[in-house]
Amino acid sequence: MTKKKNILFIMFDQLRWDYLSCAGHPHLKTPHIDRLTERGVRFSRAYIQSPICGSSRMSTYTGRYVHSHGASWNGIPLKVGEMTMGDHLRKAGMDCWLVGKTHMRADAEGMARLGLEPDSLIGARVAECGFDVFERDDGMLPEGPDGYYDPDGAKAYNEYLRDKGYESDNPWHDFANSGLDDEGNVLSGWFLKNSTEAANIAEPDSETPYLTGRGIEFMQNATDPWCCHLSYIKPHWPYVVPEPYASMYGPEHVLPVVRDGAEKQDTHPVLRAFMDTKIGQTFSREDVRDAVIPAYMGLIKQADDQMGRLFAWLEETDRMKDTMIVLTSDHGDYLGDHWMGEKTFFHDTSVKVPLIIYDPSPEADATRGMTCDALVESIDLAPTFVDFNGEPVPGHILEGESLLPILHGARSDTMRDFVISEYDYSASPVAAALNADVRDAVMFMVATKDWKLIHCEGGHRPLLFNLKDDPNELTDLGASEDHAAVIEDLYQMLFSWARRPSQRTTRSQAQLLEMRTKSRGRGVILGVYDENDTPLEFTVKYRGRKARDHRSS
């Protein structure tokens, strides 16, 4: 039998698609990630299904749109019963393990209702997006007057730091994500002015090298075949990086901001509300960008160096020849573009992500080094992994499509005409600022290669961008009567997507086709007036039968 191959599924958090040298960044050199593109395929139009950590990841892990799986914001659990890539891969004979972040919450009420104990094998997998956990590290241990944001954040990492001599009740904050002044005062990474400070930690002990080491440790001890989801915390904020990376870049390396004063004139009310948030106002300042972006670039440079370490280890241990490597991100980062910070809206800055896939199979030799401009969605990864295992893709559950035909040169494009992204901001302060009902605080993006439409519930007009003539998305054409036909076409795409039978996951297409005629062979005869009006084979049990007369008894 052919030996099963492995999958190394690498995800960074908040890594912009255009902050890699293979994507054209003029100052940030990422040779190790670039080398992966030379051995695989770089997808230049890869889109996430929601511009926020939790719901984006849940779509990637389930292979399903947010509208389907329902985990529509950070902290909203993935409901019990949703299958994930771990479930599909185990069915195909491949273990699926987590090293790093998922940002998911368990559906504790659903588990209790079904009697699933969290410490049971099934319960643990349900509580962890279908993964078996080598180490979960969501990398967030902020503390406020009401306690910790995530009491389990950085738990093992903090123990690791304490064992290394970093004495603190929260070394994740005090050392890995803060600087230090000459008097020994912690300069918290939560304050953006401190992004210019070097993190008060030895570089090998910082988060990205730590997780790389843990990923290597998992693979050293793993039994084939496996999928390892190596899920990094950075370059997500706090924007603080240790030396030597803290000094590598300065304001002179900060690219010109992508925004225009016209964007603030007659601005769509929902977009304006996102611009007017505290983080939008802050990142609209040049001094903030000059402080933050060099640190962000340093975090990415460190990540690339760790990819060099990781790929060298795979080479040395002869694992490159049987391991598919996928490198992507859960969303981007505005960094001041369009007068915004963070993610949470639908410009390409936020919803387009890097995606590089290296397939070790000989069938992929013809496409090595290729850049593909097909419309790709993050939900395509789960079916790609199933297909890579030689198993049929359950298309009634997985809503993406396998990218293996493109990797193997059988196709040059996906079968879709548009991509979808969704954002439910009903739990966000933006909804309060707009005085929006929970039902109305929802947005949808539909984009082709040439156009992008954003629909906002609540009676608002759409936003429209011409991606071909205005790739920076500076001019909103949503109120233009001259573009009414384009808007109508894009709305028809959105409506066709909304009408898909996404919740019919318990029967496949083949089973449904079989069910069309199956009842006839089991005695259900409907609409037949005479026994000779239907084939004998379906009525044989009803012909030539004798019975005693009980009508007069």
Summary of the structure (lengths in Angstrom):
residues: 553
radius of gyration: 26.3
end to end distance: 70.2
largest distance: 108.9
contacts: 1790
relative contact order: 0.15
helix: 39%
strand: 16%
